[in-house]
Amino acid sequence: MAGKLQPRLDGLADALVRAQAQAGGSYGELGLALDVPRSTAQHRRDTVTGREPTVWEDWATGALQERIQAAIPPKE
């Protein structure tokens, strides 16, 4: 079960970190929320926001369906 759950939890956590950044949250606030030092929170947020969302992050935000639809060529 953990093999199927962990990627989803990671995607959810990444989505929350990205949303906190987009909302203008500080590294210090993120550190408090994650119960980690500010420097660790900064590294985590910079890592997440420095790349495109993963499939599981899109799944967590509901954007996966859009990704799937975009990948399917339209019927002629």
Secondary structure as GFF3:
##gff-version 3
##sequence-region A 1 76
A	DSSP	alpha_helix	2	22	.	.	.	ID=ss1
A	DSSP	alpha_helix	27	34	.	.	.	ID=ss2
A	DSSP	alpha_helix	38	49	.	.	.	ID=ss3
A	DSSP	alpha_helix	55	61	.	.	.	ID=ss4
A	DSSP	alpha_helix	64	71	.	.	.	ID=ss5
###
